[in-house]
Every structure is written in structure tokens, then in C-alpha cells.
Amino acid sequence: MGVMGSPMTVVDAATDPKLLRSTFGCFPSGVTAVCALVDGEPVGMAVSSFTSVSLDPPLVSVCVANTSTTWPRLRDPARLGVSVLGESHDVACRQLSARDGDRFAGISWRASDVGALFVADSAAALECELVREVAAGDHLIALLRVHALSSDTNVTPLVFHHSRFRQLVAH
């Protein structure tokens, strides 16, 4: 049965990763930066698979590719900073996603007393502790407990949809 009149493509999702990726891209998501100071240096990455999990206790999660070379460096710090990037952070997001180079060149940031690192002018900032990792196919789900937070409702979040950055428009 089709959805809203469009025919459903019948295919084994495991055999057509391009179609699966395109279909996953139909769902817009915000973009976060997960960062910390590691040996006094900023380390971080962009993550679009972020969600709130629980109010009591306060938990969020991010999904990270098993092939990530950054996540192993972010596992050990006592606290991680999760910044909900604003629509002005599209260049910063691309830098934080880069495999090579200085990911923090030209990016303003601040660090908490316990080493969580936050991208300046974000829509929200959450200081988190890694609670658990759950294997999930070619990714892992990192469950994070929120210890401190702030938000700025004047900052419009960066939106990722169909492999492009988009802007929210009020109706």
C-alpha cells in the first residue's frame, strides 16, 4: 500500500543502501556538535542523529558510525558538550564533519570547567556524561546523561534534509 497516493517501492532495504540512505534523508533533523577538550585540545564532530530520550533521568542520545576515528577520543573525557547548531553554523558543521584539517579553525567555542566544549552561538548547549553505548548495526548509540544545559530561543537551529542544509520558515 502506498503512502498518500505514492506507490511504495518494494525492495529489500539491505540490498539497496543508496535507496535506504535517500529514504532516511526524507526525515529532516537538526545538527549537533559533540565536543570536549582532550589533553587541552578541542576535539569534536558533527552529529545529525541526536534525540532526547528521557526527562527523568535527563538523557539524550547520539548515533555514531563504527568507523569514526573521533568518537574513540571523545569516549574518555568526564563530560561532553553537545551543541545544537544554529542556521549560521553551516560552515562550522562542514568543518566538524571533515576527515582532515583543523576542525576548529575559525570556530568560536567555550569550554566548561570539566572540559565539555560548546560551539558559540548555538541554539542549545548540554553538558553530558557518557552512560552507555549500544551496538546498532554499522553505528553505535551513545546514551548521554545531561548534567547542565542552556538554550537561546532566538537562535534558529540548523536543519539537515536530503543531504542539504535547510532553513525553517514560519507560516
TAHUQUI-V18151 format. One line per field, one symbol per residue. ss: DSSP state (H for helix, E for strand, - for the rest). phi: phi as a letter, one per 20 degrees, with the letter a starting at -180 (. if undefined). burial: # if it has 9 or more other C-alpha atoms within 8 Angstrom, else .. A space follows every 10 residues. Layout:
ss: ???
phi: ???
burial: ???
This chain:
ss: --E--E---- --HHH-HHHH HHHH----EE -EEEEEEE-- EEEEEEE--E EEEE----EE EEEEE----- HHHH-----E EEEE-EHHHH HHHHHHH--- --------EE E----EEEE- ---EEEEEEE EEEEEE--EE EEEEEEEEEE E-----E-EE E--EEE---- -
phi: .fdlnefffe bfgfecffff fffgffefcf cdddbbecln dfcabeceec bfdbecffcc ccdcffegee ggfefegfcd eddefefeef fgffffefec nefdfmefbc cefdnfdcff mefbcceccf eadcfbmecc deeceedbbb bcfeeeffdd blmcecdfcf d
burial: .......... .....#...# .#..#..### ########.. .######### .......### ####.....# ..##..#.## #######.## .######... ..##...... #...#####. .######### ..#.....## #######.#. ....###### ##..#..... .
